Amino acid sequence: MLSDKNYLTVSQLTQYIATKFEKDPYLHQVYVTGEVSNYRKRAKHQYFSLKDDHAVLSGVMFANAFNQLKFDLEDGMKVLAIGRIGVFNQTGRYQLYIDHLEPDGVGALYQRYEQLKRQLTEEGVFQFDPKPIPHFPKNIAVITSPSGAVIRDIITTVKRRYPIVQLTLYPTAVQGKYAADELVKNLERVSIHGEYDTVIIGRGGGSIEDLWPFNEEKVVRAVRKMNIPIISSVGHETDTTLVDFASDMRAATPTAAAEIATPVLSDELIRIQELQARLYRAQANRIQYLNQRLLEYQNAYIFRQPLRLYEGYQLKLRNLQAQLIQSQESNMRSQRMAIQHLDQSLYQSTPLTTLGTYHTKVNYLQHQLISNHSQQIRAKEYQLQKAISQLDLLSPLKRMSKGFAYVTSNKMPVDSITKVDIGDSLAIQLADGKITAQITGTDKKQLSKIKGES
């Protein structure tokens, strides 16, 4: 019967399977190799798959483990993964929870090499103007192993070429776990010392694992920070490390590094001798030339007859004297004419002459004043007579002499019969007297009608 069977929910079954995975001791830590697939970098936790030719395994790497990676994870990369197998209950899928991840095999080192090289190139670490290597160094610092063939080759080459230089060895481990730290430490010591002209850093040949300290980022940055010219000689001629890109010059071998850092003393001595000979010849030629010039000067006429040296100057002096005399005479004539002119002007400006001139001018002005005054009086008299005549024509008395009269009533002028009434008293002013009258009647007739009736 169906009722007699115990059915599990999906969650219960999934949880049961997850418990089985957790209790299996073989699944607590597994080592898996595979190719990274479906990888896309996220802000925190990373989700991707590991696959081979026959299967695919889902994987998850939490942020704290992912941040400890020393390389950039890329899709298609073959890796070695360490982690545990567990079940993700929400999907019921089993997956690998990765605690540690590293590239698979020697190819991983080359991949880390290329990734770091690309990173430093993008930062501009390898883009700089190399410092020139001093041609005549006094002190050279060598950073390498004290027991290797590198230091022996450098010492042999320097003694052969330039034995007067001082070599200072900074013993350093050039491979192994602590090699990178020792390289950085000794580079800092050399920089602090500050009295070295050149630095040689290097080691002999070896595998990429042996040379790897010279590819460490901190070593490369320490080399780039050096304020002393540095020559790198790491591995064989075909080996190229990141330190080579950060150095001011790369040498294929330790011997080549020593040759770059030092000149050949015997060659320099020969060159100095050649320069001395050239200097002697140049000075001898210079002395011969100067002696020849001295002889020419001694035979010159100006030294044999020194007075002839001044003939030209004497002729020029005589010409200048003649010009000076002519100039003085011309100047004196001009001065005399100016004095005569001033004397004549002064005579004309004597007080008597000036008073006579002003007296004549005063008489003339008096005559003009009297004449103008008389003319103005006559003009004013004429204007007055003309104004009197015009005023006489407009005088009321003049009109009254022709029969006109000035009529007033109560001291008010009467110019219309409407302003008076019968019985009012009138004052009639004539040319020779006044008449007092009383109105007995009025007749309103216009003057034009009266003229018509008459």
C-alpha positions in Angstrom: 0.0 0.0 0.0 1.1 3.5 -0.7 0.2 4.6 2.8 2.7 2.0 4.2 5.7 3.7 2.4 7.7 6.6 3.9 8.1 9.4 1.2 10.9 11.9 1.6 10.7 15.5 0.6 13.3 16.8 -1.9 14.9 18.8 0.8 15.2 15.8 3.1 16.7 13.6 0.4 19.2 16.4 -0.6 20.1 16.9 3.0 20.7 13.2 3.4 23.0 13.1 0.4 24.8 16.2 1.7 25.4 14.5 5.0 26.9 11.5 3.3 29.3 13.7 1.4 30.3 15.5 4.7 30.9 12.3 6.6 33.0 10.7 3.8 36.6 11.2 4.9 37.9 10.8 1.3 35.9 13.9 0.3 37.1 16.3 3.0 40.2 17.1 1.0 40.6 16.2 -2.6 43.2 17.1 -5.2 41.9 17.8 -8.6 43.5 18.9 -11.9 41.5 20.3 -14.8 40.9 23.1 -17.2 39.1 26.3 -16.0 35.8 26.8 -17.8 33.0 29.4 -17.7 35.1 31.7 -15.6 34.1 35.4 -15.2 35.7 37.4 -12.5 33.2 38.7 -9.9 33.5 41.2 -7.1 33.8 38.7 -4.2 33.2 34.9 -4.6 34.2 33.2 -7.8 32.2 30.5 -9.6 33.5 28.4 -12.5 34.0 24.8 -13.6 36.9 22.4 -13.9 36.7 20.0 -16.9 38.7 17.4 -18.8 37.8 15.5 -21.9 35.1 13.4 -20.2 33.5 15.3 -17.3 32.8 18.7 -15.8 32.9 19.6 -12.1 31.3 22.8 -10.7 33.6 24.8 -8.4 33.3 27.8 -6.0 36.2 29.8 -4.5 35.4 32.2 -1.7 36.9 35.7 -1.6 39.4 35.0 1.3 41.0 32.1 -0.7 40.8 33.8 -4.1 42.5 37.0 -2.8 45.6 34.9 -1.9 46.3 33.8 -5.5 49.6 34.9 -6.8 48.5 34.8 -10.5 45.6 36.0 -12.6 43.1 33.2 -13.1 42.0 33.0 -16.8 39.5 30.9 -18.7 41.1 27.8 -20.3 44.0 27.7 -17.8 45.0 24.3 -16.6 45.2 24.3 -12.8 45.8 22.2 -9.7 42.9 22.6 -7.1 42.7 21.5 -3.5 39.4 21.6 -1.7 36.4 19.6 -0.4 33.3 18.1 -2.1 30.0 19.3 -0.9 26.3 19.6 -2.0 24.6 22.9 -2.7 21.1 22.1 -1.3 19.2 24.7 -3.3 20.1 23.1 -6.6 21.0 19.6 -5.4 24.3 19.7 -7.3 27.6 18.6 -5.8 30.6 21.0 -6.3 34.2 21.5 -5.3 34.8 24.1 -2.6 38.3 25.2 -3.5 40.7 26.3 -0.8 43.9 26.5 -2.8 44.6 26.9 -6.6 47.8 27.1 -8.6 48.7 26.7 -12.3 49.6 23.2 -13.4 53.3 22.4 -14.1 56.3 24.5 -15.3 53.9 26.2 -17.7 52.4 27.9 -14.7 55.7 29.8 -14.0 55.9 31.0 -17.6 52.3 32.1 -17.3 53.0 34.0 -14.0 56.1 35.5 -15.8 54.0 36.8 -18.7 51.2 38.1 -16.4 53.7 40.0 -14.2 55.6 41.3 -17.2 52.3 42.5 -18.8 51.3 44.2 -15.5 54.6 46.0 -15.0 54.7 47.1 -18.6 51.2 48.6 -18.3 52.3 50.4 -15.2 55.3 51.9 -17.1 57.9 50.2 -14.8 60.0 49.2 -17.9 59.6 52.6 -19.6 62.5 54.8 -18.4 65.7 56.5 -19.6 68.6 54.2 -18.7 71.3 55.8 -16.5 74.7 55.9 -18.3 77.3 53.5 -17.1 80.4 55.4 -15.8 83.4 54.9 -18.0 86.0 55.1 -15.2 84.4 53.6 -12.0 86.1 53.7 -8.7 83.8 51.4 -6.7 81.6 48.6 -8.1 79.1 46.6 -6.0 78.4 43.0 -6.9 75.3 41.3 -5.7 75.5 37.6 -6.2 76.4 34.3 -4.5 79.8 34.3 -2.9 80.5 30.7 -3.9 79.3 30.7 -7.5 81.3 31.0 -10.8 79.8 34.5 -11.3 81.9 36.3 -8.8 85.0 34.4 -9.9 84.4 35.4 -13.5 83.8 39.0 -12.6 86.9 39.2 -10.4 89.1 37.6 -13.1 87.7 39.9 -15.8 88.1 43.1 -13.7 91.7 42.2 -12.6 92.6 41.6 -16.3 90.9 44.7 -17.6 90.9 47.4 -14.8 92.7 46.2 -11.7 92.6 49.7 -10.0 88.8 49.5 -9.4 87.5 48.5 -6.0 85.1 45.5 -6.0 82.6 45.0 -3.1 80.7 41.7 -2.8 77.3 41.6 -1.2 76.8 37.8 -0.5 73.3 36.9 -1.6 71.3 33.7 -2.0 70.3 33.6 -5.7 67.8 30.8 -5.6 65.5 29.3 -3.0 62.8 30.5 -0.7 64.6 33.5 0.8 66.5 34.6 -2.3 64.1 37.4 -3.3 64.2 38.9 0.2 68.0 38.8 0.3 68.2 40.4 -3.1 65.9 43.3 -2.1 67.8 43.7 1.2 71.2 44.0 -0.4 69.9 46.3 -3.1 68.7 48.6 -0.4 72.1 48.4 1.4 73.9 49.4 -1.8 71.6 52.3 -2.3 72.1 53.5 1.3 75.9 53.2 1.0 75.7 55.6 -2.0 79.4 55.6 -2.9 79.3 53.0 -5.7 79.6 54.0 -9.3 78.0 50.8 -10.7 76.1 47.8 -9.5 76.3 44.3 -11.0 73.5 41.8 -10.1 73.4 38.3 -11.4 73.8 34.6 -11.2 74.7 31.6 -13.4 72.3 29.7 -15.6 69.6 27.3 -14.5 66.0 26.4 -14.9 63.1 28.8 -14.7 62.5 27.7 -11.1 66.2 28.5 -10.3 66.0 31.9 -11.9 62.6 32.7 -10.4 63.8 35.1 -7.6 64.9 37.5 -10.4 61.3 37.5 -11.7 59.7 38.4 -8.3 57.8 41.7 -8.4 59.5 43.1 -5.2 63.0 42.4 -6.7 62.1 44.1 -10.0 60.7 47.2 -8.2 63.8 47.4 -6.0 66.0 47.3 -9.1 64.0 50.0 -10.7 64.3 52.2 -7.6 68.1 52.2 -7.6 69.7 55.6 -8.2 73.0 53.9 -9.2 73.5 52.5 -12.7 72.8 48.7 -12.5 73.9 46.0 -14.9 72.0 42.7 -14.8 73.6 39.3 -15.7 71.2 36.5 -14.9 71.5 33.1 -16.5 72.7 32.4 -20.0 72.4 34.6 -23.0 69.1 33.0 -23.9 67.6 33.5 -20.4 65.7 36.8 -19.9 64.3 37.7 -16.5 62.2 40.7 -15.5 65.2 42.2 -13.7 66.8 42.5 -17.1 64.0 44.8 -18.2 64.3 46.9 -15.1 68.1 47.3 -15.2 70.0 50.1 -17.0 71.9 47.5 -19.1 71.7 43.8 -19.6 74.8 41.6 -20.1 74.6 38.1 -21.6 77.2 36.7 -19.1 78.9 37.8 -15.9 82.1 38.3 -17.9 80.2 40.6 -20.3 78.9 42.5 -17.3 82.4 43.1 -16.0 83.5 44.2 -19.4 80.6 46.7 -19.7 81.4 48.1 -16.2 85.1 48.6 -16.7 87.4 49.8 -19.4 90.7 48.1 -20.4 93.4 49.9 -18.4 96.1 49.2 -20.9 94.0 50.5 -23.7 93.3 53.6 -21.7 97.0 54.1 -21.0 97.7 53.8 -24.7 94.9 56.3 -25.4 96.4 58.7 -22.8 99.8 58.4 -24.4 98.3 59.1 -27.8 96.5 62.1 -26.4 99.7 63.3 -24.8 101.4 63.0 -28.2 98.6 64.8 -29.9 98.7 67.5 -27.3 102.5 67.8 -27.7 102.2 68.1 -31.4 99.4 70.6 -31.2 101.4 72.7 -28.7 104.5 72.5 -30.9 102.6 73.5 -34.0 101.0 76.4 -31.9 104.4 77.6 -30.7 105.8 77.4 -34.3 102.9 79.4 -35.6 103.3 82.0 -32.9 107.0 82.3 -33.5 106.3 82.9 -37.2 103.8 85.6 -36.3 106.3 87.2 -34.0 108.9 87.2 -36.7 106.4 88.8 -39.1 105.6 91.5 -36.5 109.2 92.2 -35.9 109.9 92.7 -39.6 106.8 94.9 -40.0 107.5 98.6 -41.0 105.6 99.9 -38.0 108.2 98.4 -35.7 111.2 99.3 -37.8 109.8 102.9 -38.4 107.4 103.5 -35.5 106.7 107.1 -36.4 105.0 106.0 -39.6 102.4 104.5 -37.4 101.2 108.0 -36.5 101.2 109.5 -40.0 97.6 108.8 -40.7 96.6 110.1 -37.3 98.6 113.3 -37.8 97.0 113.9 -41.1 93.6 113.3 -39.6 94.5 115.7 -36.7 95.5 118.5 -39.1 92.2 118.1 -41.0 90.3 118.2 -37.7 92.2 121.4 -36.7 91.3 123.1 -39.9 87.7 122.1 -39.5 87.8 123.4 -35.9 89.2 126.8 -37.0 86.5 127.2 -39.7 83.8 126.2 -37.3 85.0 128.7 -34.8 85.2 131.5 -37.3 81.7 130.7 -38.6 80.4 130.6 -35.1 82.0 134.0 -34.3 80.4 135.6 -37.4 77.0 134.3 -36.3 77.6 135.6 -32.8 78.5 139.1 -34.1 75.4 139.2 -36.3 73.3 138.2 -33.4 74.8 140.9 -31.2 74.2 143.5 -33.8 70.6 142.4 -34.1 70.2 142.5 -30.4 71.8 146.0 -30.2 69.4 147.3 -32.8 66.5 145.8 -31.0 67.7 147.3 -27.7 68.0 150.7 -29.3 64.5 150.5 -30.6 63.3 149.4 -27.1 64.9 152.4 -25.2 62.5 154.3 -22.8 62.4 157.5 -24.8 61.5 155.7 -28.0 58.9 153.6 -26.2 57.4 156.7 -24.5 57.2 158.5 -27.9 55.5 155.6 -29.4 53.0 155.3 -26.6 52.3 159.1 -26.6 51.5 159.0 -30.3 49.3 156.0 -29.7 47.5 157.8 -26.8 46.8 160.9 -28.9 45.4 158.8 -31.6 43.2 156.9 -29.2 42.0 160.2 -27.7 41.0 161.5 -31.1 39.3 158.3 -31.9 37.4 158.4 -28.5 36.2 162.0 -29.1 35.1 161.3 -32.6 33.3 158.1 -31.6 31.6 159.9 -28.7 30.4 162.7 -30.9 29.0 160.2 -33.4 27.2 158.3 -30.7 25.7 161.6 -29.3 24.4 162.6 -32.7 23.0 159.2 -33.3 21.2 159.2 -29.9 19.8 162.7 -30.5 18.4 161.5 -33.9 16.8 158.5 -32.3 15.3 160.7 -29.5 13.8 163.1 -32.0 12.4 160.2 -34.0 10.9 158.7 -30.8 9.4 162.1 -29.8 7.7 162.4 -33.1 6.3 158.9 -33.0 5.1 159.5 -29.4 3.5 162.8 -30.4 1.6 161.0 -33.1 0.2 158.6 -30.5 -0.5 161.3 -27.8 -4.3 161.7 -26.8 -3.8 165.5 -26.7 -2.8 165.4 -30.4 -6.0 163.6 -31.2 -8.1 166.0 -29.0 -6.9 168.9 -31.0 -8.7 167.4 -33.9 -12.1 167.3 -32.1 -11.8 164.1 -30.1 -12.6 164.0 -26.4 -11.9 161.7 -23.5 -15.1 160.8 -21.6 -15.3 159.4 -18.1 -18.1 158.6 -15.7 -17.2 158.1 -12.1 -13.6 158.2 -13.1 -14.1 155.2 -15.4 -13.6 155.6 -19.2 -16.8 155.4 -21.2 -16.4 153.6 -24.5 -20.0 152.3 -24.9 -23.5 153.7 -24.1 -24.2 150.5 -22.3 -21.8 151.6 -19.5 -24.0 154.8 -18.6 -27.6 155.6 -17.8 -29.7 158.7 -18.2 -28.9 161.1 -15.4 -25.3 160.0 -15.0 -22.7 162.7 -14.8 -20.0 162.8 -17.4 -16.5 164.4 -17.5 -15.5 165.3 -21.0 -11.8 166.1 -21.4 -11.0 168.3 -24.4 -7.6 169.6 -25.6 -8.0 172.9 -23.8 -10.2 172.0 -20.8 -12.8 169.8 -19.2 -16.7 169.8 -19.6 -19.0 168.4 -17.0 -22.3 167.2 -18.5 -25.3 165.0 -17.6 -26.9 162.4 -19.7 -30.4 163.3 -20.7 -30.9 160.6 -23.4 -29.2 157.9 -25.4 -29.4 156.9 -29.0 -27.8 153.6 -30.0 -26.7 154.1 -33.5 -23.6 152.7 -35.2 -21.1 155.1 -36.5 -21.4 153.7 -40.0 -25.1 154.5 -40.1 -24.6 158.0 -38.8 -22.1 158.5 -41.6 -24.6 157.2 -44.1 -27.4 159.5 -42.9 -25.2 162.5 -43.1 
